[in-house]
Amino acid sequence: MATDDDKPDDAAARDEEERRKRALALSQEIAQRWEPSRLSKLVVGGAGAGEKLDLATQSEMEKRLGHCLLLLLQAEMAQPAAGVSRQRRK
């Protein structure tokens, strides 16, 4: 026999299950929308024709690129060595 105390737990469990279903649906939608092959087509389609950037845009892009490279280097340095030495490609 169910008591009044069981009802909030059942509602919470249903709410949690519904939240998980919505989160999964959203994750799948995002993955489909931002699929790498689709993104590469957008990037290629929107690429410039080689014209020179104005100084403000060039400076902003260099700043962003530098920040991204810094983050990549920090992430690589934080990873423990795998024991395999990296060789330069010839």
N, C-alpha and C positions, 0 to 999 in steps of 0.2 A: 504494500500500500504506500503510495507516494504521499509525502508530507509537503507542507508549504515551504519547508527549508530546501527541498530538492529543486524547486522551480527556478530560482535564480541561477543555480549551477547549470541547469539544462539550457537556459537562455544564454548564459555566458558561453557555453560550449557551442551552441548554434551560431552565435555572433562570431566567435573565433573561427569556426569552419567557413562561414560566409566571407570573412575577411581574407582567409587564405585562398579561397576560390577567386575572389576579386584580384588579389595580388598576383596569382598565377596568370589570370587572363590579361592583366596589365603587362606583366613581364613578357608574355608571348606577343602581345601587340607591339611592344617596344622592340623586341628582337626582330620581328617581321619588318617593321618600319625602318629600322636602322641596319638592315642586312648589308654586309660589306660590299657585295657586288653592286647593289643599288646605290650605295654611297659613292663608290668609285665612279659610277656613271655620272652622278651629280657633280662630282669634283671635276671630272674631265670636261663635262659640258659647260661648266662655269669658269673654266680656266681662262686666263687672260691671253692676249695675242702677243705677249712679249713686250708690251709697252712699259715704260718706266713708271714707277710709283712716285707719288709726291713724297716729299721728305717726311712729313708727319706719319703717313701710312707706312713707309719703309721703316721708320724708327719703331713704330708700334709692333710691326711684324717681327723685327729683329729682337725686340724685347721679349715678345711671347716665345719665339723660338729658343732664345737663350734660357728662359725660365724652364721650358720643357726639357731641354738638354740637361740642365742642372738637376732636375728631378729624376731623370733617367739615370744619370751618373750616381746620384745619391742612392737610388734603389739598387743599382748594381753593386755598389760598394757595401751596402748593408747585407747583401746575400752572402752566406758562408761559401768559401771556396769549394768547388766540386772536386778538387783533386786532379782535374784534367787541365793541362796547360793549353792555352789558346795559341794557335799558330797563325801567323799572317798568311793571307792568301797571296799567291804569286801571280 
